[in-house]
C-alpha cells in the first residue's frame, strides 16, 4: 500500500521547502482533497469525517503544499498534496492552546492542561500541541485515546543551551509522570525539527527533520548565525 501520493509536479532541481505561509504541523481545513494517484481506501472516509490535513515536511512546487491525512487507526497516515487555492483556514499549534477538549479526562489532555497552567518553564516560548491532541483540538474530531502521547512543538528560532534544554525536558518528564502519559517535544529550529530529548542528551550531532529529508547536524542554529553575519 502506498504511504504517499506521487508528486503532482515534475521532480526538478531547485524545489523549495514550500510556501512559508504554512509550516510543518499546521492543520489546514481544505475545500477538497484531490486524488493524484491510487490512494488507500480509508482516505476518502477520513476526509469526509474531517476535511482537514496536516502540513508535512516535503519540497513542493509553487501552488502546492505537502500535507498528510490522518485516519482512525495509528497506521492510517497518508502523505499527499493540496493546492493553495483549496485552503480555507490554518490552525497553528500555538493557536490551539486557547481551545479546550470535550474529553478533558484523557491523559494527553490532562497533561496539556497542566502545562498551560504551569507557567514556570515555557512561558517565554511559543509552543503548542501537535499529533492527535492538536488534531482533535483543531477539528473537533476524536483522535486521542487513553494511550496517546502528548506531542508538542516548541518554536526555537534562537539558540537554546543544553542546560536549558535539560531543564525543559525534566519539567516535561515530571508532568508526564504525574499525568501518566508520554510527552514528546520537538524544537522547531532554523535547521528543521529536532527532538528536545535528543538535543538535551548533548549528542555531538542531532537529527534535524527538513523538507529535503532528515540530516544530522552539529548545531541546529548555525544557519541562522551565518545569515546574521552577512
C-alpha positions in Angstrom: 0.0 0.0 0.0 1.3 3.5 -0.9 2.0 5.7 2.1 2.5 8.8 0.0 1.0 10.1 -3.3 3.2 10.7 -6.3 4.1 14.4 -6.5 1.7 16.2 -9.0 4.6 18.1 -10.4 7.9 17.3 -12.1 10.8 16.4 -9.7 13.0 19.2 -10.9 16.0 20.6 -9.1 15.5 23.7 -7.0 12.2 22.8 -5.5 11.7 24.9 -2.3 10.5 23.7 1.1 7.1 25.1 0.3 5.1 28.3 0.8 6.3 29.9 4.1 2.7 30.8 4.9 2.2 27.2 6.0 4.7 25.3 8.2 5.1 21.7 9.4 2.4 20.6 11.8 0.0 23.4 10.8 -3.5 21.9 10.4 -5.4 23.1 7.3 -9.1 23.0 6.5 -9.4 22.4 2.8 -12.3 22.5 0.4 -11.4 19.3 -1.4 -8.8 16.5 -1.3 -7.6 15.9 -4.8 -6.6 12.3 -5.7 -3.3 12.4 -7.5 -3.0 8.6 -7.9 -4.3 5.5 -6.3 -4.8 6.0 -2.6 -5.7 3.8 0.4 -9.4 3.0 0.7 -9.7 4.7 4.1 -8.6 8.2 2.9 -11.9 9.3 1.4 -13.9 8.3 4.6 -11.3 10.1 6.8 -11.6 13.3 4.8 -15.4 13.1 4.7 -15.4 12.8 8.5 -12.9 15.7 9.0 -11.9 17.9 6.0 -8.5 18.7 7.5 -4.9 17.9 6.6 -1.6 18.4 8.4 1.3 20.2 6.7 4.3 17.8 6.4 8.0 18.4 5.6 8.5 17.9 1.9 9.6 20.0 -1.0 6.9 21.4 -3.2 6.4 23.2 -6.4 4.7 26.7 -6.5 1.0 26.4 -5.8 1.2 23.2 -3.7 1.6 22.3 -0.1 2.7 18.9 1.1 0.2 17.5 3.6 -0.8 14.3 5.4 -4.2 12.8 6.0 -5.0 11.1 9.3 -7.2 8.0 9.6 -8.7 6.5 12.7 -6.0 3.8 13.1 -2.4 4.5 14.1 -1.1 3.1 10.8 -3.6 5.2 8.7 -1.4 8.1 7.6 -1.2 9.2 4.0 1.1 11.8 2.5 -0.4 13.8 -0.4 -0.7 17.4 -1.7 -3.2 20.2 -1.6 -3.4 23.2 -3.9 -3.1 26.5 -2.2 -6.4 27.7 -3.6 -8.2 24.9 -1.8 -7.1 26.0 1.7 -9.9 27.6 3.8 -8.2 28.0 7.1 -5.0 27.3 9.0 -4.6 26.3 12.7 -1.1 26.6 14.1 0.0 24.6 17.2 0.3 27.6 19.3 -3.2 28.8 18.4 -4.6 25.6 19.8 -3.6 26.4 23.4 -6.8 28.5 23.7 -9.0 25.6 22.8 -10.4 23.0 25.2 -11.4 19.4 24.6 -14.8 17.8 25.3 -12.8 14.9 26.7 -10.6 16.6 29.3 -10.1 13.4 31.4 -7.9 11.7 28.8 -4.3 11.7 29.9 -3.0 13.7 27.0 -5.5 16.5 27.7 -4.8 16.3 31.4 -1.1 16.8 30.8 -1.7 19.6 28.3 -4.0 21.5 30.7 -1.3 21.1 33.4 1.4 22.6 31.1 -0.9 25.5 30.3 -1.4 26.3 33.9 2.2 25.9 34.9 4.0 29.0 33.6 7.3 28.3 35.2 9.1 26.9 32.1 7.5 27.5 28.7 6.0 31.0 29.3 8.8 32.7 27.3 8.5 30.4 24.3 5.9 29.9 21.5 4.6 26.4 21.7 1.6 24.2 21.2 0.2 20.7 20.7 0.6 18.6 17.6 -0.2 15.0 16.7 -3.5 13.5 17.8 -4.0 16.1 20.5 -3.6 19.1 18.2 -5.7 17.4 15.5 -8.6 16.9 17.9 -8.5 20.4 19.2 -8.4 21.9 15.7 -11.0 19.7 14.1 -13.3 18.6 17.0 -12.9 15.1 15.7 -12.0 12.4 18.2 -8.4 11.4 17.6 -6.9 11.0 21.1 -7.1 7.7 23.0 -6.3 6.7 26.6 -2.8 5.7 25.4 -2.0 8.6 23.1 1.2 10.5 23.7 1.1 14.3 24.0 3.2 15.7 21.1 4.4 19.3 21.4 6.1 21.8 19.1 8.3 24.5 20.6 9.4 27.2 18.3 13.1 27.8 18.9 14.5 30.4 16.4 17.3 31.4 18.8 19.9 29.1 20.3 18.9 27.0 23.2 21.6 25.9 25.6 21.9 22.3 26.6 21.3 23.2 30.2 18.1 24.9 29.3 17.0 22.0 27.1 17.7 19.6 30.0 15.6 21.8 32.3 12.7 21.8 29.9 12.9 18.1 29.4 13.0 17.4 33.1 9.9 19.7 33.6 8.0 17.9 30.9 9.0 14.5 32.3 7.7 15.5 35.7 4.3 16.5 34.2 4.3 13.3 32.1 4.8 11.1 35.1 2.0 13.0 37.0 -0.5 12.6 34.1 0.6 9.1 33.2 1.4 9.9 29.6 4.5 10.3 27.4 5.3 13.8 26.3 7.3 14.1 23.1 8.6 17.6 22.3 10.1 18.8 19.1 12.1 22.0 18.7 11.5 24.0 15.5 15.0 25.3 14.7 16.5 27.0 11.6 17.8 23.6 10.6 14.4 21.9 11.0 12.6 19.9 13.6 14.9 18.5 16.4 13.7 16.2 19.2 14.1 18.0 22.5 15.2 14.8 24.3 17.9 14.2 21.7 19.3 17.7 21.9 19.1 17.7 25.7 21.2 14.5 25.8 24.2 16.5 24.5 24.9 14.3 21.5 27.6 15.6 19.2 25.1 15.7 16.3 21.3 15.6 16.3 18.7 14.6 13.6 17.1 17.7 12.0 14.0 16.9 10.0 13.9 19.1 6.9 11.8 19.3 3.8 14.6 17.7 1.8 14.9 14.9 4.3 16.5 14.2 7.7 20.0 15.4 8.2 22.5 15.0 11.1 23.7 18.5 12.3 26.1 19.6 15.0 24.4 23.0 15.5 20.7 23.5 14.6 21.2 27.2 14.8 24.4 27.5 12.7 22.5 28.6 9.6 20.8 31.4 11.4 24.1 32.6 12.9 25.7 32.6 9.5 22.9 34.6 7.9 23.1 37.1 10.8 26.8 37.8 9.9 26.1 38.6 6.3 
